[in-house]
Amino acid sequence: MKFGICASFRDILTLDHIAFDYLEENVQRFLVPEQPAPYFEELLAEARALPIPIETANVLIPSNLPLVATPTQQVDTARLERYIKTVLQRAEQVGIRVIVFGSGGARACPHGYDHQDAVQQIGQHLAIWSEWAGNHGVQFVLEPLRYEETNILNTVAESGALVASLGESGARLLVDTYHMACNREAPETISPYLPLIAHVHVAEQQDRAAPGQHGEDLRPYFTVLRQGGYSQRISIECNWHDFPAEVNQAVSVLKEQWETAIQ
């Protein structure tokens, strides 16, 4: 079991002590898929100073690269293919194994358009990307997002059903306790999709704070995950207010709640 955090690698370089196992970076900020290779190489060279690996990345697609084609909205397929293939090539260079597909703005269903058709289009993208990803040792995980962030694929059930429909594509599911809490999804909602889950995000619901800031108990989610045999990665994805002061305490609280969840 690995515990990590979402932050910039530059923030990690300022820490005196690191209590977590890996870092989750930001695709657009770190892999910079629409910047030339030398720009990325400079960032990568700087990140090599980290004492821990960068194993995962989020914030995949900018909102100005829409994924749902409609009579009034086009998908720039050439740009999208170039973008995703660059992400995968650079992720492999870094050693990133999991890329989170949230991207609520990019995947949003335009107003008045058929919701199910939009879901189908997103699934087609995810299946194609996952096939490419297999050649780079990378896996895409679909992230259900709270209703405030997008109007599609919000729940674990809806997102899990889409991933399941993609069969052997290699695509997997992410569970985020913050989004689930905001959407009022019970922890038990996770159970039918346990075989598909390949990554987990956590934060407290209040203020999207780091674990331990408000005393919220994440163990009901962890109980379901542990009983289902989940043993991969959990990243803290939160709003840091005083990163150096909060981060190690947050990791400690996360580990304690995981270890004391009922198996």
Secondary structure, DSSP 8 states (H G I E B T S, - for coil): -EEEEES-HHHHTT-S---SSEEEEEIIIII-TTS-HHHHHHHHHHHTT-SS-EEEEE--S-TTS----BTTB---HHHHHHHHHHHHHHHHHHT--EEEE--HHHH---TTS-HHHHHHHHHHHHHHHHHHHHTTT-EEEE----TTT-SSS-SHHHHHHHHHHTGGG--EEEEEHHHHHHTT--GGGGGGGGGGEEEEEE--SGGG--TTSS----HHHHHHHHHTT--SEEEE----SSHHHHHHHHHHHHHHHHHHS--
